[in-house]
Amino acid sequence: MSYIIKLISENCYIIPDDDGWLTTTESQQEAIDIRLFDDMESADETAQSFSGGMTRGIDYIVQPVSKDPYHVVEIIIPEEIAPNLKDINSFIKNGKAHIFLTNMTTANDAMDGFTRYGVSTGTNAVLLKAVHYEARKEEISAYLDQRFGSQWEIKLVPVRV
């Protein structure tokens, strides 16, 4: 497990600058990409040295992050072929519907070894690590080909806690 430091009142993250000094960024992704602490203690010590006297839980928090995050599988299709989903208009941008792969597997399907996919505006969205997506890529592509022909594209969107 790795860690990043978030300054609560400033809503930003501590990172090193090009000279090795500590600075901040508003981007959680940048903090993850630039500076991951390998243990809670070193992250805590860094926060203490950044501004002496800060209190963990009040002035800052140390957040665990995964170098291998889960992703939601976003499916981008032309607006014209978008299914009638709840609040679909909120998910249309520049003539494209941005919807999510959903797990529609019933208990009986699972017992029979089947995975059934669907699409939604977020309900039961499938969460996969990149390696798991690669293992299911052909199966997911076959479902999307059947449902939308060749008019789809996939974007894996990392989900951070």
N, C-alpha and C positions, 0 to 999 in steps of 0.2 A: 504494500500500500504506500502511496505517496501523499504529500500534503501541500496545500497552499495556504497563505495567510490573507484573511480579509479584514480590512479595517472597517468596523461597523459604521461609525458616524460618517465617514467619508465615502462609504460604499465603493471602495476600491481595493486593489490587491498589491501586496509588496512584491517587488521584483528587483533584480540587480540591474543597474544601468551598464553602459559599455565600459565604464572604468571600474566596475566592481562595487560601486557604492549602491546603497539601497534607494529606490525610488518607488513610485506607484503607477498603476495602470487601472483604468476602469474596466478593462476587458478580462473577464475570467479566463477565456480561452488563451489569451496572451500569457497570463500568469501560469497556466498549466503548461504551455509550450516552452516558456523560458525558464521557469524555476520550479522544480518539484523537489520537495524535501523528502528524504528517504525515511525519516522517522519524526514522530510527534515532538520529541525533545529538541531536535535541532530547529524545527520550525518555531517552537515556543521561544527558544533562546534568541533567534533572529528577531522575532517580534519585540522581545524585551530590549534588545540592543538598538532597534530602529528608533524608539522613543522611550527612554527609560521611564519606568513607572506605569506602563500600560498594564491593564488587567485583562487576562483572558476571559472571554465571556461577556465583558462589559465594553472594552475598547476594541477588541479584535477576537476573531475566532480562527481556529486552525481547522481547515476543511479537508477531509480525505478525498482524494480523487484517484481514479483508475487510469492507468496508461492505456488500458484497453476498454474504452467505454462501451456501453450499450448504445444502439442506434434505433431510431424509428425508421421505418422504410417509407419514405415519401414517394408517392407516385404522381407524376405530372402528366396530365392529359389535356387535349384540347377541350375547351369549354363546351363545345357542341356535343361531345359524347359523354360528358360528365353525368353520372347517375344521379337520380333524385335523392340526395342525402340530406339529413337534417343540417340546416344552416349552410348549405353548399355555397351560397352567394358570398359568404364570409371567406371562403377558401379559393375564390377565383381572383387571379391577378394577371393582368395583361392578356386576357383571353385564354388563360390556362387554369385548370383546376388542380389544386395541390391537395391531394387526399392521401390517406394512409392505408397501408396493408393491414388487414385485420385477421385475427384468428377466429374462424367460424367452426372449429372442430367441436363436435359433441362428444360426450363420454363414450358413446357407442363407436363413433369414428376412431377415437383414440384407442379403444380396446381392439379394434380391427386393424390398427396400424396406419390409419389415414390421417392426413392433415388437410383441412379444408380452409382455403383462404377466401377473403372477401375484401371489400374496401369500405372505408368510413371516413368521417371527419374527425376521428380520434378514438372512438369507442373500441376498446379491446385492441388497440394498436399493437402490432408485433414488435417486440424489443429483441434485438439480436446483437451479439458481438460480431465484429467484422468476419472472424473466422467461421462463425455459424452461418452468416449470410452467404459466404462463399460456398459452403456445403449445400445450401438450399437454393442457390441462385438459379439453377436450371428448372427446378420445380416451381419457383416463383415466376420465372420468365414464361413458363408454359401456361400458367394460370392467366397472366397478364396478356399474353398473345391471344388466348382463347377469348378473353373478355373484351380487349380493346384493339385487337389486331396489332399492327406495328406502330400505333400512335401513342406510345407511352415511353416515359423515361423514369429512371429510379434515381433517387438521391438518398443517401444514408445520412441522417441527421443525428449527430451525437447527443446523447441525453446525459447531463451532469446532475449529480445530486449536490 
